[in-house]
Amino acid sequence: MSAGGRLFLGVERSLRAQRWEHALSLRAEGRAVEIAQRHGLPDIVSRLLAARGVEAEDAQRFLSPTVRDLMPDPSTLTDMDAAAARIADAIERDETIAIFGDYDVDGAASSALLALYLRHFGREPAIRIPDRITEGYGPNPAAMRDLVLGGATLIVTVDCGTTSAEALDAARMAGADVVVLDHHQTGASLPQAVAIVNPNRQDDLSGQGHLCAAGVVFLALVAVSRELRRRGRPAAGLPDLLSFLDLAALATVCDVVPLVGFNRALVVQGLQVMRGAEHAGLRALARIARLAGPPDAYHLGFLLGPRINAGGRIGESHLGARLLTTADEAEAEALALRLHLLNEERQAIERDMLAQAEMEVANEIGAGEGPPILVTARADWHPGIVGLVAARLKERFTRPAFAIAFDGAGKGSGSARSVPGFDVGRLVREAVEAGIATKGGGHAMAAGLSLQRERLADFRDFVESEGRRRLGDRPQVQSLQIDGAVAAGGLTLELARTVAQAGPYGAGHAQPIFALPQHRVTSAAPVGAGGHVRATLKAMDGATVFAIAFRAAGTDLGARLLEAGSRPLHVAGSLSIDHFQGREKVAFRIVDAADAFA
């Protein structure tokens, strides 16, 4: 929601229905000056840090974070010591250990972290990743019993398990202990287990609720190593945990948790590890994704992550974990290619589903504002893609959105994505409590649910009623924070490198957005199958820059760019450095535009 900050370039409502505001408040101007003077940083870096709430005394540590300095004591997490002791017992007793993970990047990376750690001690744990379509999220009783039949006496669930009481009971009754390493929100009631380590459980006071599951697993491995040292194992005989940071960084970026504090250290140092290209699976995936130049957070989130996720969405859910645990080059190449092809298939399915969903929304909205929360549903949609559709609807219509896929039996699997200021996870939990949805939960910005088809109308009524009560009749205008204005001629490699000094950027540390005032579109054309629009922007002094607007075709922004007329535009976007055939050039990614009435 708009915070009512100072208008930037006078834009009250842009082509993407956003209000442009100064990212740097008047109060933060002084902090920017103090950061620059105290640390000798470039003005733009100081302004970017100040705009994102970094204090002067913290600036240097923010720019160069280390795991050693920022890692919390693992024992501050509830049940961590019990979890570490049980895993250490299993290592020392040569027990058979099984891992049950989630089918997304965080689940695959978490599973790989634990598996690689155990492999150091000669253990080769079975990894079970559920099928999204047939099994759904989290452990189920049959799968847990299968792991016990395979010999497991300890099952560790990663990125899941906190709400799986029935499945954990089944494992215990079959003769195995269970340790849960998770981060999802939960109620007061917890299942029975040896340990449930989850910084978002209600009795956890560690303050580490911002961690993804891989962050929790990394802390658990620190705790296990500490426990093994306490029992007499020499430090030299323990795994080098810093060598695992590439996996922790991948999960932290892809799970869209805030890149601050310990999370930031995981990503900064994890990218350094990744640049050493020691990991066969990540190395193969980077090649197949044509990653050019040193990896950064953008590559993790938009090139590597989607390919790993594709296995869990529409293919074989175990592929991501296999890729991240293999040391065999040939197997890594084969798995990376398989995931790449699945991702291309996923993109095609997503395009078709999104077109159908957008048509449904357009018919519902008509000439008016429409409901404050969107609910779309069809019987022929792929349940593994609904989260992506919900995200695209949220982006285009700037309001919370649900997408639900129903199977032949009338069971619906849905996902929701929200806008800042509206807790969609809470809304879903309330729908479950009201008996409208059969299962569901999540976070403020994303949630999942199960719903019977006959309750769809009730769900729409509930969502619309609650949406109007909390948001009002008119969807709120979102704010776009602008870090500064620059002309096309000022978009230099030097500026891009300077801006990168304050990175990496992501959730909680937003990518800087710059406005190009009074620029004209001299040429534009759609490119690729994803609905992108490439444009040439010309400043008043004649300087030009080539830019691209991702997924803009069919939107007001895309239509305005494709006009390529003489009317000037204020254009907002981010800059980065593209590496192509050994050469570097500035890339400008358009995120919004507004008519410039000069």
C-alpha positions in Angstrom: 0.0 0.0 0.0 1.1 3.5 -0.5 2.7 5.1 2.5 2.0 8.6 1.2 5.6 9.5 0.6 6.8 12.4 -1.5 5.7 12.1 -5.1 8.5 11.5 -7.7 8.1 13.4 -11.0 4.5 14.0 -9.9 3.3 10.5 -10.9 0.1 9.8 -8.9 -1.0 6.8 -11.0 1.3 5.2 -13.5 0.6 2.8 -16.4 0.8 0.0 -13.9 -1.5 1.8 -11.4 1.4 2.8 -9.1 2.2 6.0 -7.3 5.8 6.9 -7.7 7.5 8.0 -4.5 11.0 9.0 -3.4 12.7 6.0 -1.8 14.8 8.3 0.3 12.8 10.3 2.8 13.8 13.7 4.0 14.7 12.3 7.4 17.0 9.7 5.7 18.9 12.3 3.7 21.0 13.1 6.7 21.7 9.5 7.3 22.9 9.2 3.7 25.4 12.0 4.3 26.6 10.4 7.5 27.1 7.1 5.8 29.1 8.7 3.0 31.3 10.7 5.4 31.9 7.9 7.9 32.8 5.2 5.4 34.0 7.1 2.4 31.4 5.5 0.1 30.1 6.9 -3.2 27.0 9.2 -2.8 24.7 6.9 -4.6 25.7 3.9 -2.5 25.1 5.9 0.7 21.7 7.0 -0.5 20.7 3.5 -1.5 21.6 2.2 2.0 19.9 5.0 3.8 16.8 4.6 1.8 16.7 0.9 2.9 17.0 1.7 6.5 20.7 0.9 7.0 22.2 2.9 9.9 25.5 4.6 9.6 27.2 2.4 12.2 26.0 -0.7 10.4 26.9 0.2 6.8 30.2 -1.5 6.5 29.0 -4.7 8.1 26.0 -4.6 5.8 28.2 -4.3 2.7 30.6 -7.0 3.8 28.6 -9.4 6.0 30.1 -12.6 7.3 28.5 -15.8 8.5 30.9 -15.8 11.5 29.8 -12.3 12.6 26.0 -12.6 12.0 25.2 -16.2 12.7 22.9 -16.6 15.7 23.6 -19.2 18.4 21.7 -22.2 17.0 20.7 -23.1 20.6 18.4 -20.0 20.8 16.0 -21.9 18.5 13.5 -24.0 20.4 14.3 -27.7 20.3 17.6 -27.2 18.5 19.8 -28.9 21.1 17.5 -31.9 21.1 17.6 -32.1 17.3 21.3 -31.8 17.2 21.8 -34.5 19.9 19.5 -37.0 18.0 21.2 -36.5 14.7 24.6 -36.8 16.3 23.4 -40.1 18.0 22.4 -41.4 14.6 25.8 -40.6 13.1 27.6 -42.2 15.9 25.4 -45.3 16.0 25.6 -45.8 12.2 21.8 -45.6 12.0 19.9 -45.4 8.7 18.7 -41.8 8.3 16.0 -40.7 5.8 15.2 -37.2 4.7 11.7 -36.0 3.7 11.7 -32.6 1.9 9.5 -30.2 0.0 9.4 -30.1 -3.8 10.5 -26.5 -4.2 14.0 -25.0 -4.3 14.2 -24.5 -0.6 13.1 -28.1 0.0 15.6 -29.4 -2.5 18.5 -27.3 -1.2 17.6 -28.2 2.4 17.6 -31.9 1.6 20.9 -31.6 -0.2 22.5 -29.7 2.7 21.7 -32.5 5.1 22.5 -35.3 2.7 25.9 -33.9 1.9 26.7 -33.4 5.5 25.8 -37.0 6.3 27.7 -38.3 3.3 30.8 -36.9 4.9 30.4 -39.6 7.6 29.8 -42.4 5.1 26.0 -42.2 5.3 23.9 -42.2 2.2 20.4 -41.1 3.4 17.3 -41.9 1.4 15.7 -38.6 0.2 11.9 -38.6 -0.3 10.3 -35.7 -2.1 6.5 -36.0 -2.4 4.7 -35.7 -5.8 2.9 -32.4 -5.8 -0.1 -33.9 -7.7 -0.6 -37.2 -6.0 0.7 -36.6 -2.5 0.6 -32.8 -2.0 2.7 -30.8 0.4 4.5 -32.3 3.3 4.9 -35.8 4.7 2.1 -38.3 4.5 1.6 -41.5 6.6 2.2 -43.9 3.7 5.5 -42.3 2.7 6.8 -42.2 6.3 6.0 -45.9 6.7 7.8 -46.6 3.4 10.9 -44.9 4.8 10.8 -47.0 7.9 10.3 -50.2 5.9 13.5 -49.1 4.1 15.4 -49.3 7.4 15.2 -45.7 8.6 15.3 -45.3 12.4 15.5 -41.5 12.1 13.5 -39.3 9.6 14.4 -35.7 9.3 11.8 -33.5 7.6 13.1 -30.3 6.0 10.9 -27.4 4.8 7.8 -29.3 6.0 6.5 -31.3 8.9 5.4 -28.7 11.4 1.7 -29.4 10.7 1.9 -33.1 9.8 0.7 -34.7 13.0 -0.8 -37.8 11.3 2.3 -38.5 9.3 4.7 -38.1 12.2 2.5 -40.4 14.3 2.7 -43.0 11.6 6.5 -42.8 11.6 6.7 -43.1 15.3 4.3 -46.1 15.4 6.3 -47.8 12.7 9.4 -47.5 14.9 11.3 -44.3 13.7 12.1 -41.1 15.5 11.3 -37.8 13.7 13.2 -34.4 13.8 11.5 -31.5 12.0 13.5 -28.7 10.5 11.0 -26.1 9.1 10.1 -22.5 8.9 6.4 -22.3 8.0 3.9 -20.6 10.2 1.8 -22.7 12.5 -0.7 -22.6 15.3 -0.2 -23.4 18.9 -0.7 -27.1 18.5 2.3 -29.1 17.3 2.7 -32.8 16.4 4.7 -35.2 18.6 8.4 -35.5 17.6 11.8 -35.7 19.1 12.3 -32.1 18.1 10.5 -29.5 16.0 12.9 -26.8 15.1 11.0 -23.9 13.5 11.7 -20.3 14.3 8.1 -19.5 13.5 6.6 -21.8 16.1 4.7 -19.7 18.6 7.0 -20.6 21.6 10.2 -19.8 19.7 11.8 -16.6 20.9 15.0 -16.7 18.8 13.9 -13.9 16.5 15.0 -15.9 13.4 11.6 -16.2 11.8 13.0 -14.6 8.6 15.1 -17.7 7.8 14.1 -20.1 5.0 14.3 -23.8 5.7 17.8 -24.1 4.3 18.9 -21.4 6.8 17.4 -23.4 9.6 19.1 -26.6 8.3 22.4 -24.8 8.1 22.1 -23.7 11.8 21.1 -27.3 12.7 24.3 -28.6 11.0 26.3 -26.1 13.0 24.7 -27.4 16.1 25.4 -31.0 15.2 29.0 -30.3 14.5 29.2 -28.5 17.8 27.6 -31.5 19.6 30.0 -33.9 17.9 33.0 -31.9 18.9 31.6 -31.9 22.5 31.6 -35.7 22.3 35.2 -35.8 21.3 35.3 -35.7 17.5 38.2 -33.6 16.2 37.2 -30.5 14.3 39.4 -31.6 11.4 37.2 -34.6 10.9 34.0 -32.6 10.5 32.5 -31.3 7.2 33.5 -27.8 6.0 30.1 -26.1 6.5 31.2 -22.9 4.6 31.5 -25.1 1.4 27.7 -25.6 1.6 26.9 -21.9 1.5 26.1 -22.0 -2.2 23.1 -24.2 -1.5 22.0 -22.0 1.4 22.3 -18.9 -0.8 20.3 -20.5 -3.6 17.4 -21.3 -1.2 17.5 -18.0 0.6 17.1 -16.0 -2.7 14.5 -18.4 -4.3 12.3 -18.5 -1.2 12.1 -14.7 -1.2 13.0 -14.2 2.4 14.5 -10.8 3.5 18.2 -10.3 2.5 19.1 -8.8 5.8 21.2 -10.0 8.8 22.2 -13.6 8.7 20.3 -14.2 5.5 22.4 -11.5 3.8 25.6 -13.2 5.0 24.4 -16.5 3.6 23.8 -15.0 0.2 26.9 -12.8 0.0 29.3 -15.6 1.1 27.3 -18.3 -0.8 27.7 -16.4 -4.1 31.4 -16.4 -3.4 31.4 -20.1 -3.0 29.3 -20.6 -6.1 31.7 -18.5 -8.2 34.3 -21.2 -7.3 32.1 -23.6 -9.4 32.8 -26.6 -7.1 29.2 -28.0 -7.2 28.6 -30.3 -10.1 24.9 -29.8 -10.2 24.9 -26.0 -10.0 27.7 -25.9 -12.5 25.8 -28.0 -15.0 22.6 -26.0 -14.5 24.4 -22.7 -15.0 25.7 -24.0 -18.3 22.3 -25.1 -19.6 20.8 -21.8 -18.4 23.5 -19.9 -20.3 24.5 -18.0 -17.2 27.0 -15.4 -18.4 29.4 -13.7 -16.0 29.7 -14.3 -12.2 26.5 -15.6 -10.6 24.5 -13.0 -8.6 21.1 -13.0 -6.8 19.2 -12.3 -10.1 20.7 -15.4 -11.7 19.7 -17.5 -8.7 16.1 -16.2 -8.6 15.3 -16.1 -12.3 17.6 -18.5 -14.1 18.6 -21.4 -11.7 15.6 -21.4 -9.3 12.8 -21.7 -11.9 14.5 -24.7 -13.5 14.9 -26.5 -10.2 11.3 -25.7 -9.4 10.1 -27.1 -12.7 10.7 -30.7 -11.5 8.3 -30.2 -8.6 5.7 -28.3 -10.6 5.1 -30.5 -13.6 7.6 -33.3 -13.6 9.5 -35.5 -11.2 9.7 -33.9 -7.9 12.9 -35.5 -6.9 15.0 -34.1 -9.7 16.0 -30.9 -7.9 17.4 -32.8 -4.9 19.2 -35.3 -7.1 20.8 -32.5 -9.0 22.0 -30.7 -5.9 23.5 -33.9 -4.3 25.2 -35.5 -7.3 28.9 -35.4 -7.7 28.8 -37.2 -11.1 29.4 -34.8 -14.0 27.4 -36.9 -16.5 24.5 -37.3 -14.2 24.5 -33.6 -13.4 24.4 -32.7 -17.2 21.5 -35.1 -17.8 19.5 -33.8 -14.8 20.2 -30.2 -15.7 19.0 -30.8 -19.3 15.9 -32.6 -18.0 15.0 -29.7 -15.7 15.7 -27.1 -18.5 13.2 -28.9 -20.8 10.6 -29.2 -18.0 11.0 -25.5 -17.4 10.3 -24.7 -21.1 7.2 -26.9 -20.8 6.2 -25.1 -17.6 6.5 -21.8 -19.4 4.1 -22.9 -22.2 1.5 -24.2 -19.7 1.8 -21.0 -17.7 1.2 -18.8 -20.7 -2.0 -20.7 -21.6 -3.3 -20.7 -18.1 -2.5 -17.0 -17.6 -4.3 -16.0 -20.7 -7.4 -17.8 -19.5 -7.2 -16.3 -16.0 -6.7 -12.8 -17.3 -9.8 -13.2 -19.5 -11.8 -14.3 -16.5 -10.6 -11.4 -14.5 -11.2 -8.9 -17.3 -14.8 -10.2 -17.7 -15.4 -9.9 -13.9 -13.9 -6.4 -13.6 -15.6 -5.0 -16.8 -15.4 -1.3 -16.8 -15.3 -1.0 -13.1 -12.7 -1.6 -10.4 -13.8 -5.1 -9.7 -13.3 -7.0 -6.4 -10.4 -6.1 -4.1 -9.2 -9.7 -4.2 -9.2 -11.9 -7.3 -10.3 -15.5 -7.3 -9.8 -17.5 -10.6 -10.5 -21.2 -11.0 -10.8 -23.8 -13.7 -11.0 -27.6 -14.0 -8.4 -28.0 -16.7 -5.5 -26.1 -15.0 -2.3 -27.7 -13.9 -2.1 -27.5 -10.0 1.6 -27.1 -10.1 1.3 -23.8 -12.0 -1.4 -22.0 -10.1 1.0 -20.2 -7.8 2.7 -18.6 -10.8 -0.6 -17.6 -12.3 -1.6 -16.0 -9.0 1.6 -14.1 -8.9 1.2 -12.7 -12.4 -2.4 -11.7 -11.7 -1.2 -9.9 -8.6 1.4 -8.0 -10.6 -0.9 -7.0 -13.4 -4.0 -6.0 -11.3 -2.1 -4.8 -8.2 -4.3 -6.7 -5.7 -4.2 -10.1 -3.9 -5.0 -13.0 -6.2 -6.0 -16.7 -6.0 -5.7 -19.3 -8.7 -7.4 -22.7 -8.1 -7.1 -25.9 -10.2 -9.9 -28.5 -9.8 -9.4 -32.2 -10.6 -12.1 -34.6 -11.9 -13.3 -35.4 -8.4 -13.9 -31.7 -7.6 -10.9 -31.3 -5.3 -9.2 -27.9 -5.8 -5.6 -27.0 -5.2 -5.0 -23.3 -5.0 -2.3 -20.7 -4.4 -2.5 -17.1 -3.5 -0.1 -14.1 -3.8 -0.6 -10.9 -2.0 0.4 -7.2 -1.9 2.3 -5.5 0.9 -0.1 -4.8 3.8 -2.5 -7.7 3.3 -1.9 -11.0 5.1 -3.2 -13.6 2.7 -1.9 -16.5 4.8 -4.2 -15.3 7.7 -7.1 -15.1 5.3 -6.6 -18.7 4.1 -6.4 -19.9 7.7 -9.6 -18.1 8.6 -11.3 -19.8 5.6 -10.2 -23.2 6.9 -11.4 -22.3 10.4 -14.8 -21.3 8.9 -15.1 -24.7 7.2 -15.0 -23.3 3.7 -11.5 -24.5 2.7 -10.4 -28.0 3.8 -6.7 -27.2 4.3 -4.5 -24.2 3.9 -1.9 -21.8 5.3 1.1 -19.9 4.4 2.7 -16.5 4.9 1.5 -12.8 4.6 2.5 -12.7 0.9 1.8 -16.3 -0.2 -0.5 -19.1 0.7 -1.8 -22.4 -0.5 -5.2 -24.1 0.1 -7.4 -27.1 -0.7 -11.0 -26.5 -1.6 -14.0 -28.6 -2.7 -15.6 -27.4 -5.9 -19.0 -27.1 -4.3 -17.6 -24.5 -1.8 -16.1 -22.3 -4.5 -19.0 -19.8 -4.5 -18.8 -19.6 -0.6 -15.1 -19.1 -0.9 -15.5 -16.2 -3.4 -18.1 -14.6 -1.1 -15.9 -15.0 2.0 -12.8 -13.6 0.2 -14.7 -10.7 -1.3 -16.4 -9.8 1.9 -13.1 -9.9 3.9 -11.3 -8.1 1.2 -13.8 -5.2 1.2 -13.7 -5.0 4.9 -9.9 -4.9 5.1 -9.0 -3.1 1.8 -12.1 -1.1 1.0 -14.1 -1.2 -2.2 -11.3 0.3 -4.3 -8.0 -1.5 -4.7 -5.3 0.4 -3.1 -2.7 2.1 -5.3 0.7 0.5 -4.8 3.8 2.7 -4.4 6.9 2.3 -6.5 9.9 3.5 -4.6 12.3 5.5 -7.0 15.9 5.9 -6.0 16.8 8.7 -8.4 16.5 10.2 -11.8 19.0 9.7 -14.6 19.1 10.3 -18.4 19.9 7.6 -20.9 23.4 8.9 -21.3 24.0 8.4 -17.6 23.3 4.7 -17.7 27.0 3.7 -17.7 28.9 0.6 -16.7 30.5 2.7 -14.0 27.1 3.6 -12.5 25.9 0.0 -12.7 29.1 -1.2 -10.9 28.6 1.5 -8.2 25.0 0.5 -7.6 26.1 -3.2 -7.4 28.3 -2.3 -4.4 25.2 -2.0 -2.2 23.9 -5.4 -3.4 22.9 -8.2 -3.6 19.3 -7.1 -3.8 16.1 -9.0 -3.2 13.3 -9.2 -0.7 13.9 -6.8 2.2 16.6 -5.0 0.3 14.9 -3.9 -2.9 16.6 -3.6 -6.3 17.2 0.1 -6.9 14.8 1.7 -9.3 15.7 4.7 -11.4 13.5 7.0 -13.4 14.3 8.3 -16.9 12.4 11.5 -17.2 11.0 12.8 -20.5 12.2 10.0 -22.7 10.6 9.0 -26.0 10.2 5.5 -27.4 11.8 5.6 -30.8 11.2 1.9 -31.6 9.6 -1.1 -29.8 8.7 -4.7 -30.6 7.5 -7.8 -28.8 10.2 -10.4 -28.2 10.1 -14.0 -27.2 7.2 -16.2 -26.2 6.9 -14.7 -22.7 5.3 -11.5 -23.8 8.3 -9.3 -23.4 8.6 -5.9 -25.1 12.0 -4.5 -26.2 12.3 -0.7 -26.7 14.7 2.0 -27.5 14.4 5.1 -25.3 15.7 8.5 -26.4 16.5 11.3 -24.0 16.1 15.0 -24.8 19.8 15.4 -25.5 19.7 12.6 -28.1 21.3 9.8 -26.0 19.6 6.4 -26.3 19.4 3.2 -24.3 18.0 -0.2 -25.2 15.6 -1.6 -22.6 13.2 -4.5 -22.0 9.9 -4.8 -20.2 9.3 -8.4 -19.1 5.8 -9.8 -19.5 4.5 -6.4 -20.6 2.6 -7.5 -23.8 -1.1 -7.2 -23.3 -0.8 -4.6 -20.5 -1.2 -0.9 -20.5 2.6 -0.5 -20.2 3.3 -2.8 -23.1 0.7 -1.0 -25.3 2.1 2.4 -24.6 5.7 1.3 -25.3 4.6 -0.3 -28.6 3.0 2.9 -29.7 6.6 4.3 -30.2 5.3 7.8 -30.8 6.5 11.3 -30.1 4.7 11.6 -26.7 7.3 11.6 -23.9 7.3 9.1 -21.1 8.8 9.0 -17.6 10.2 5.4 -17.5 11.2 3.6 -14.4 13.4 0.5 -14.2 16.5 -1.2 -12.8 20.0 -1.4 -14.3 22.4 -4.3 -14.3 25.4 -5.5 -16.3 24.9 -8.1 -19.1 27.8 -10.3 -20.0 27.8 -11.5 -23.6 30.7 -13.1 -25.4 33.1 -11.7 -22.9 31.8 -8.1 -23.3 29.9 -6.1 -20.7 27.1 -3.7 -21.4 24.4 -2.0 -19.3 21.0 -3.6 -19.3 17.9 -1.5 -18.3 14.8 -3.5 -17.3 11.6 -1.4 -17.5 9.2 -1.9 -14.6 6.8 1.0 -15.1 6.1 4.2 -17.1 3.9 7.2 -16.9 2.9 9.9 -19.4 5.0 13.0 -19.0 2.8 16.0 -19.4 5.4 18.6 -20.1 
